[in-house]
Amino acid sequence: MYDQYESPLSSRYASPFMLELFSARTRIRTWRRLWTELARAESALGLPISESQVKALEQHQDDIDFEAAAAREKEVRHDVMAHVHTYGLAAPEAAGIIHLGATSCYVTDNGDLILYREALRYLRGELLKVMKNLAAFADRYKSLPTLGYTHYQPAQLVTVGKRAALWLQDFASDLEELDFVLSSIPFLGCRGATGTEASLLELFDGDQEKVRELNRRLMASFGFERLWSVSGQTYPRKLDSRILSCLSAVAQSAYRFANDLRLLQHDRQVEEPFEQHQIGSSAMPYKRNPMRCERICSLSRYLMADALNPAMTASTQWLERTLDDSANRRISLPEGFLCADAVLRLMQNVTAGLHVNEKIIARAVEEYLPFIATENLMMEAVKQGADRQQAHEAIRRCSMEATARMKNGEPCNLPELLAADPEFHLSEAEIRAGLQPEKYIGRCAEQVEEFLAVLRPLLDPVAVSGVDISV
């Protein structure tokens, strides 16, 4: 394994479930299931296919000779026909009826639809785990005041939990999109070389109802609720674009979360997990780099870029079929799923182990709270007899002086400066009495509670377990 290139998504990042789902064995086994169900439906509708032939196909779905298939493909230059041949070797009784009335896209496209649907279902569960972690974090810290930022400059106060609710809301939006995509995946069925079903019509002696019934049976066999109304040889590649756009949306949310956390970790306010023996830097032993969040951003960037592939493929399909989609789809779709899987696994690990440094946060709040409180203080000064415009000017003047001191490394002395200004009409004690952080967080706690109340029925059944991301 060390002598040949291996995708890092396979060797380092993706889950065993996703690696198995997109393995060659699962892919070809799915093809064989499709061939079996095609034979079963054709037999039931009167074609000369015996029950024993269908049973033979069923019994040999798992004994796949990949070496024989590779040798045959090298000879015939066609992967589907190579596997038709090896399936026939495994089930010789049924060799003559395998793939009857079908084209390659019957197994390749329907097989992909089955795998993509299963992968989306799995990712949905992984996304819900991330959301449950964030929901618990948001609830725990819904009332903890923290400095808010606009333009990454200090702004009004928010709470740690309210900020987490913003991250959570992004993922809730992704869940809605994922559910829509899942609910809108039709089955291709057996449609023929140009999507006309002409070969099936020939097999069934022009009986259109039997052709329709065949596809209904195939659709039901694999748990799909509808068929594409029309198709060429393949299902419309717009679906691939929709799927990877959905995965890209998850990556966008993950990137936003991880990037925010990298900023917060720089300020030592909130940190990702850090193991007891973890090394932050080979040269600087004291370092505590946000490596998990950096990895989330790195993989998410790849996934967002990968979403361009199916968009270009969908836009360049020629008439009823062209093969320039095939090689690209073999890479972009599985790798996109593996990447989304990796991102969500990392997200689970980080969100389950976030560390909040409450004293650091409180110190930042204390430093900037006098500025944040000035509007309320001005209103109170007016109540004490101050002129509003003169009080406003006093705040402006004193704020500039206090800021200049802070830029020189000295502590904020705005309360003292305002108390000493005769235009302001408030004592230092009165000013400091107004510097209570909880007075300046608005409805943060209530907003979090109301948002979680909406999500809780969705998240309560979700079991969350620790995810070990050790690389």
C-alpha positions in Angstrom: 0.0 0.0 0.0 3.0 2.3 0.5 4.2 1.9 -3.1 1.2 3.4 -4.8 -0.8 6.6 -4.5 -3.8 6.4 -2.2 -6.4 9.2 -1.8 -5.9 10.8 1.6 -9.7 10.8 1.9 -9.4 7.0 2.0 -6.3 6.6 4.1 -6.8 9.4 6.6 -10.2 11.1 6.8 -13.3 9.2 5.7 -15.3 6.7 7.8 -15.2 2.9 7.4 -18.9 3.1 6.4 -18.3 5.5 3.5 -15.2 3.7 2.4 -17.2 0.4 2.2 -20.2 2.1 0.5 -18.1 3.4 -2.3 -15.9 0.3 -2.6 -15.7 -1.7 -5.8 -17.3 -4.7 -4.0 -20.4 -2.7 -3.0 -20.7 -1.1 -6.5 -20.5 -4.4 -8.3 -22.8 -6.2 -5.8 -25.3 -3.4 -6.5 -25.0 -4.0 -10.2 -25.7 -7.7 -9.6 -28.7 -6.9 -7.5 -30.0 -4.7 -10.4 -29.5 -7.6 -12.9 -31.2 -10.0 -10.5 -34.3 -7.7 -10.1 -34.4 -7.0 -13.8 -34.5 -10.8 -14.5 -37.1 -11.3 -11.7 -39.4 -8.6 -13.1 -39.0 -9.8 -16.7 -39.8 -13.3 -15.6 -42.9 -12.2 -13.7 -44.1 -10.3 -16.8 -43.9 -13.4 -19.0 -40.4 -13.4 -20.6 -38.8 -16.9 -20.9 -36.7 -16.6 -17.7 -37.1 -19.4 -15.2 -37.3 -19.1 -11.4 -34.1 -21.2 -11.1 -32.2 -18.7 -13.3 -33.4 -15.8 -11.1 -32.4 -17.8 -8.0 -29.0 -18.5 -9.5 -28.4 -14.8 -10.0 -29.6 -14.2 -6.4 -27.3 -16.8 -4.9 -24.2 -15.5 -6.7 -24.4 -11.8 -6.0 -21.5 -11.8 -3.6 -18.9 -14.1 -5.2 -17.3 -11.5 -7.4 -14.1 -12.5 -9.2 -12.4 -9.1 -9.7 -9.3 -10.5 -11.3 -11.3 -12.3 -14.0 -13.4 -9.1 -14.5 -10.2 -7.0 -14.9 -8.7 -9.5 -17.4 -11.9 -9.5 -19.4 -12.2 -5.6 -19.3 -8.6 -5.4 -20.6 -9.7 -7.6 -23.6 -13.1 -6.0 -24.4 -12.5 -2.4 -23.0 -15.9 -2.3 -21.4 -16.3 -2.6 -17.6 -20.0 -3.5 -17.6 -19.7 -6.2 -20.2 -16.7 -7.6 -18.3 -18.8 -8.0 -15.2 -21.7 -9.4 -17.2 -19.2 -12.1 -18.3 -17.9 -12.8 -14.8 -21.4 -12.9 -13.4 -22.3 -15.5 -16.0 -19.2 -17.6 -15.0 -20.5 -17.5 -11.4 -24.1 -18.3 -12.4 -23.7 -20.2 -15.7 -27.4 -21.3 -15.7 -28.4 -17.7 -16.0 -25.6 -16.4 -18.2 -27.7 -16.1 -21.2 -30.3 -13.8 -19.7 -28.1 -11.4 -17.7 -28.6 -7.8 -18.9 -31.5 -8.7 -21.1 -33.0 -5.5 -22.6 -30.7 -3.3 -20.7 -27.9 -0.8 -21.5 -24.8 -0.2 -19.3 -26.5 2.8 -17.7 -29.2 0.5 -16.3 -26.6 -0.7 -13.8 -24.2 2.2 -13.6 -26.8 4.9 -13.2 -29.3 3.1 -11.1 -26.4 1.8 -9.0 -25.1 5.3 -8.5 -28.5 6.5 -7.5 -28.8 3.7 -4.9 -25.3 4.5 -3.5 -25.8 8.3 -3.4 -29.1 7.9 -1.6 -27.5 5.7 1.0 -24.6 8.1 1.4 -26.9 11.1 1.9 -28.9 9.2 4.5 -25.7 8.4 6.4 -24.5 12.0 6.1 -27.9 13.2 7.4 -27.3 11.3 10.6 -23.7 12.6 10.9 -25.0 16.2 10.4 -27.6 15.7 13.1 -24.9 14.7 15.5 -23.0 17.9 14.9 -26.2 19.9 15.3 -27.0 18.1 18.6 -23.5 19.0 19.9 -23.9 22.6 18.9 -27.4 22.7 20.4 -26.1 21.5 23.8 -23.3 24.0 23.7 -25.6 26.9 22.7 -28.0 26.0 25.6 -25.2 25.8 28.1 -23.7 29.2 27.3 -26.9 31.0 26.1 -26.5 33.6 28.9 -22.7 34.0 29.0 -21.9 37.6 27.7 -19.1 37.9 25.3 -17.8 40.6 23.1 -19.5 40.7 19.7 -17.6 41.7 16.6 -18.5 43.3 13.3 -15.7 43.6 10.7 -13.7 41.7 13.4 -13.8 44.9 15.4 -15.3 45.1 18.9 -19.0 45.7 18.7 -22.0 45.2 21.1 -22.2 42.2 23.5 -23.7 38.9 22.4 -23.5 35.6 24.3 -21.4 32.6 23.6 -24.5 30.5 23.1 -26.1 33.0 20.8 -23.0 32.8 18.5 -23.2 29.0 18.6 -26.9 29.3 17.6 -25.8 31.2 14.4 -23.5 28.3 13.5 -26.3 25.8 14.3 -28.8 27.7 12.2 -26.5 27.3 9.2 -26.4 23.6 9.6 -30.2 23.5 10.1 -30.5 25.1 6.7 -28.2 22.5 5.3 -30.4 19.8 6.8 -33.4 21.2 5.1 -31.6 21.2 1.7 -30.3 17.7 2.3 -33.8 16.4 3.1 -35.1 18.1 -0.1 -32.4 16.4 -2.2 -33.1 13.0 -0.6 -36.8 13.3 -1.2 -36.3 14.2 -4.9 -34.1 11.4 -6.1 -36.0 9.4 -8.8 -35.0 6.0 -10.1 -33.9 5.7 -13.7 -35.2 2.3 -14.4 -34.5 0.4 -17.6 -34.9 2.9 -20.4 -32.8 1.8 -23.3 -30.0 3.2 -25.4 -31.6 6.6 -25.9 -34.2 6.5 -23.2 -37.1 5.4 -25.5 -37.6 1.9 -23.9 -37.6 0.5 -27.5 -35.7 -2.6 -26.6 -38.2 -3.5 -23.8 -41.1 -2.7 -26.1 -39.6 -5.3 -28.6 -39.2 -7.9 -25.8 -42.8 -7.5 -24.7 -44.2 -7.5 -28.2 -45.3 -3.9 -28.2 -47.1 -4.2 -24.8 -46.6 -0.7 -23.3 -48.2 -1.5 -20.1 -45.8 -4.3 -19.4 -42.9 -1.9 -20.1 -44.4 0.5 -17.6 -45.0 -2.2 -15.1 -41.4 -3.5 -15.4 -40.0 -0.1 -14.4 -42.6 0.2 -11.6 -41.4 -3.1 -10.2 -37.8 -2.2 -10.5 -38.4 1.1 -8.8 -40.3 -0.6 -5.9 -37.6 -3.3 -5.5 -35.0 -0.6 -4.6 -37.3 1.5 -2.4 -37.7 4.5 -4.7 -41.0 6.4 -4.9 -40.9 7.7 -8.5 -39.1 7.4 -11.8 -37.7 10.1 -14.0 -40.5 11.1 -16.3 -38.2 11.2 -19.3 -34.5 10.5 -19.8 -31.8 10.0 -22.3 -29.6 7.0 -21.8 -28.6 8.4 -18.4 -30.5 10.1 -15.7 -30.1 13.9 -16.0 -26.8 15.0 -14.6 -28.5 18.0 -13.0 -29.1 15.6 -10.1 -25.3 15.2 -9.6 -25.0 19.0 -9.5 -27.8 19.2 -6.9 -26.2 16.6 -4.7 -22.8 18.1 -4.7 -24.2 21.6 -4.2 -25.9 20.2 -1.1 -22.6 18.8 0.2 -20.9 22.1 -0.7 -23.5 23.9 1.5 -22.5 21.7 4.4 -18.8 22.5 3.7 -19.7 26.3 3.7 -21.3 26.0 7.1 -18.4 23.9 8.5 -15.8 26.4 7.1 -17.7 29.3 8.7 -17.7 27.6 12.1 -14.1 26.5 11.9 -12.9 29.8 10.7 -14.7 31.6 13.5 -13.2 29.2 16.0 -9.7 29.8 14.7 -10.3 33.5 15.4 -11.6 32.9 18.8 -8.8 30.5 19.6 -6.3 33.2 18.6 -7.9 35.4 21.3 -8.0 32.4 23.7 -11.7 32.7 24.2 -12.9 29.4 22.9 -10.7 26.5 21.9 -11.0 23.2 20.0 -10.0 20.0 21.9 -6.3 19.5 22.6 -5.1 16.0 23.6 -2.7 15.5 26.5 0.2 14.3 24.4 -0.7 16.3 21.3 2.2 18.2 19.6 1.3 21.7 18.3 4.5 22.3 16.4 7.7 20.4 15.7 9.8 23.6 16.3 7.7 25.4 18.9 6.7 23.0 21.7 4.5 25.6 23.4 2.2 26.0 20.4 -1.5 25.0 20.6 -2.6 25.3 17.0 -6.2 24.8 16.0 -5.3 21.9 13.7 -8.7 20.3 13.6 -10.4 23.5 12.6 -7.7 24.2 10.0 -8.3 20.7 8.6 -12.1 21.4 8.5 -11.4 24.5 6.5 -8.9 22.8 4.2 -11.3 19.9 3.4 -14.3 22.2 3.1 -12.5 24.3 0.6 -11.8 21.2 -1.5 -15.5 20.2 -1.3 -16.7 23.6 -2.3 -14.4 23.5 -5.4 -15.5 20.0 -6.2 -19.1 21.1 -6.6 -18.0 22.8 -9.9 -17.4 19.4 -11.5 -21.0 18.2 -11.8 -22.1 21.7 -12.8 -19.8 21.7 -15.8 -20.7 18.1 -16.6 -24.5 18.8 -16.5 -24.1 21.8 -18.8 -22.1 19.9 -21.4 -24.2 16.7 -21.9 -24.8 16.2 -25.7 -28.3 15.3 -26.7 -29.2 11.8 -25.4 -25.7 10.8 -24.1 -22.0 11.5 -24.1 -19.3 9.7 -22.2 -17.2 12.6 -21.1 -19.1 12.6 -17.8 -17.9 9.1 -16.8 -14.3 9.6 -15.7 -15.2 12.8 -14.0 -18.1 11.4 -12.1 -16.1 8.3 -10.9 -13.9 10.8 -9.0 -15.9 13.9 -8.2 -19.0 12.2 -6.7 -17.4 9.6 -4.4 -14.6 11.9 -3.4 -17.2 14.6 -2.6 -19.1 12.2 -0.4 -15.9 11.0 1.3 -14.9 14.6 1.9 -18.3 15.6 3.4 -18.0 12.6 5.6 -14.6 13.6 6.8 -15.7 17.2 7.5 -18.7 16.1 9.5 -16.5 13.6 11.5 -14.1 16.4 12.4 -17.0 18.7 13.2 -18.4 16.1 15.7 -15.1 15.8 17.4 -14.6 19.6 17.7 -18.1 20.4 18.8 -18.1 17.7 21.4 -15.0 19.1 23.0 -15.2 22.9 22.8 -13.4 24.6 25.7 -14.7 28.0 26.8 -12.2 30.2 28.8 -14.7 32.2 30.7 -12.2 34.4 32.5 -10.6 35.5 29.2 -14.0 36.3 27.8 -15.0 38.2 30.9 -11.7 40.2 30.7 -12.4 41.2 27.1 -16.0 42.2 28.0 -14.8 44.3 31.0 -12.3 46.1 28.8 -14.8 47.2 26.2 -18.0 47.4 28.2 -17.5 51.0 29.2 -17.7 51.9 25.5 -20.6 49.6 24.8 -22.5 51.1 27.7 -22.1 54.7 26.7 -25.5 55.1 25.0 -27.3 53.8 28.1 -25.1 56.0 30.3 -25.9 59.0 28.2 -29.6 58.4 28.7 -29.1 58.2 32.5 -27.0 61.4 32.4 -29.8 63.2 30.7 -32.2 62.0 33.4 -29.8 63.5 35.9 -30.0 66.9 34.2 -27.3 66.8 31.5 -27.8 68.2 28.1 -28.0 65.4 25.6 -25.7 67.0 23.0 -23.1 68.0 25.6 -23.2 64.5 27.1 -22.7 63.1 23.7 -19.7 65.3 23.1 -18.2 64.4 26.5 -18.5 60.7 25.6 -16.8 61.3 22.3 -14.0 63.3 23.8 -13.4 61.0 26.7 -13.6 57.9 24.5 -10.9 59.2 22.2 -8.6 59.8 25.3 -9.3 56.4 26.8 -8.7 54.7 23.4 -5.4 56.5 23.0 -4.3 55.2 26.5 -5.3 51.7 25.6 -3.3 51.8 22.4 -0.3 52.8 24.6 -0.8 49.6 26.6 -2.6 51.2 29.6 -6.0 50.0 30.9 -9.3 51.6 30.0 -10.1 54.6 32.2 -13.3 55.8 30.5 -15.4 55.7 33.7 -13.0 57.9 35.5 -12.8 60.3 32.6 -16.6 60.6 32.2 -17.0 61.1 36.0 -14.5 63.9 36.0 -16.3 65.7 33.1 -18.7 68.4 34.4 -20.9 68.0 31.4 -21.8 64.4 32.1 -23.5 64.7 35.5 -22.8 61.1 36.7 -20.4 60.0 39.4 -17.9 57.1 38.9 -20.0 54.9 41.2 -23.1 55.6 39.2 -21.3 54.9 36.0 -19.8 51.6 37.3 -23.2 50.5 38.6 -24.4 50.6 35.0 -21.5 48.3 33.8 -23.3 45.0 34.2 -22.7 42.8 31.1 -26.1 41.0 31.4 -27.8 44.4 30.8 -26.3 44.6 27.3 -27.0 41.1 25.8 -30.6 41.9 24.7 -32.7 38.8 24.1 -29.7 36.5 23.4 -30.8 33.8 25.9 -34.4 34.0 24.9 -33.5 33.8 21.2 -31.4 30.7 21.8 -34.2 29.0 23.8 -36.8 29.8 21.2 -34.6 28.5 18.4 -33.7 25.3 20.3 -37.4 24.7 21.0 -38.0 24.5 17.3 -35.1 22.1 16.7 -35.4 19.9 19.8 -38.0 17.4 18.4 -35.6 16.8 15.5 -32.5 16.4 17.7 -33.8 14.6 20.8 -33.7 11.1 19.2 -30.1 11.6 18.0 -27.5 9.6 19.8 -24.1 11.4 20.0 -21.0 9.4 20.5 -17.4 10.5 20.6 -15.5 10.5 17.3 -11.8 9.8 17.4 -10.0 11.9 14.9 -6.4 11.1 15.6 -4.8 12.2 12.3 
